[in-house]
């Protein structure tokens, strides 16, 4: 039996690429390609690739040339160019905000334009008085949380505008998104995955990672929707939907929440992901890879065809009986 052929490197010598350095994506060039041997101790933790690449960053001195693993490289494509620009833009905004940040003041609960505080009342209760040990322990936990690396996910202005409109339609105009959605969150994620693979810019490892990210987002969506992603005004609708899901003869029977709720609620999940990721034990490499995938996803969602296809232009009025029921339960 003939031995299996050696896998080919995904990138060639002299190929122009993008390369991650910390949180940014830089244009670079592959100047050497080297196979990684199984007994190479310098790369014993690299399980994703049998190749290393020496790259030269465009516009930087040769002293910055570096050997990198394959998972830090990306093809030179319009999609990755846009991602590189978006990550840099987001970094600049974060730096400007940090420089303009006032001196620490007395902490005060506040929320985003989405009214996120309205969706998190269950976790904002104050600690009982007189329990100094508990308060000290909470302070220690908060310090650990604050010391975790901040995760920045690019959120285009178009999507921010949709989030504000969504918040106003529900909390101010007392309207609801029509359910079940004609384009549920699970479908949107599957269509993003199909598009990302169709660009031809991913190797097998990157495709596998994409599948894991999409599956993970569906799981996050199903578990967090009822706890974190709903406004008070939507809870009665959620209870009605959940009741229908439990009825064996209903059209919603056997479906998950990600197969019922649509783009508006998926967008709320994406904008909440930095906080959710900060509460995990993911290593820096995994966080960076997830951040890259989510930023690519938000960039794609902000394109006009996706905005028109996935987000409701008109919300529905639930009627006075529903409004009275909500008021009586609060």
Beta strands, then each sheet from edge to edge (+ up, - down):
strand 1: 16-21
strand 2: 24-35
strand 3: 51-57
strand 4: 66-69
strand 5: 73-75
strand 6: 175-176
strand 7: 316-317
sheet 1: 4+ 3- 2+ 1- 5+
sheet 2: 6+ 7-
end
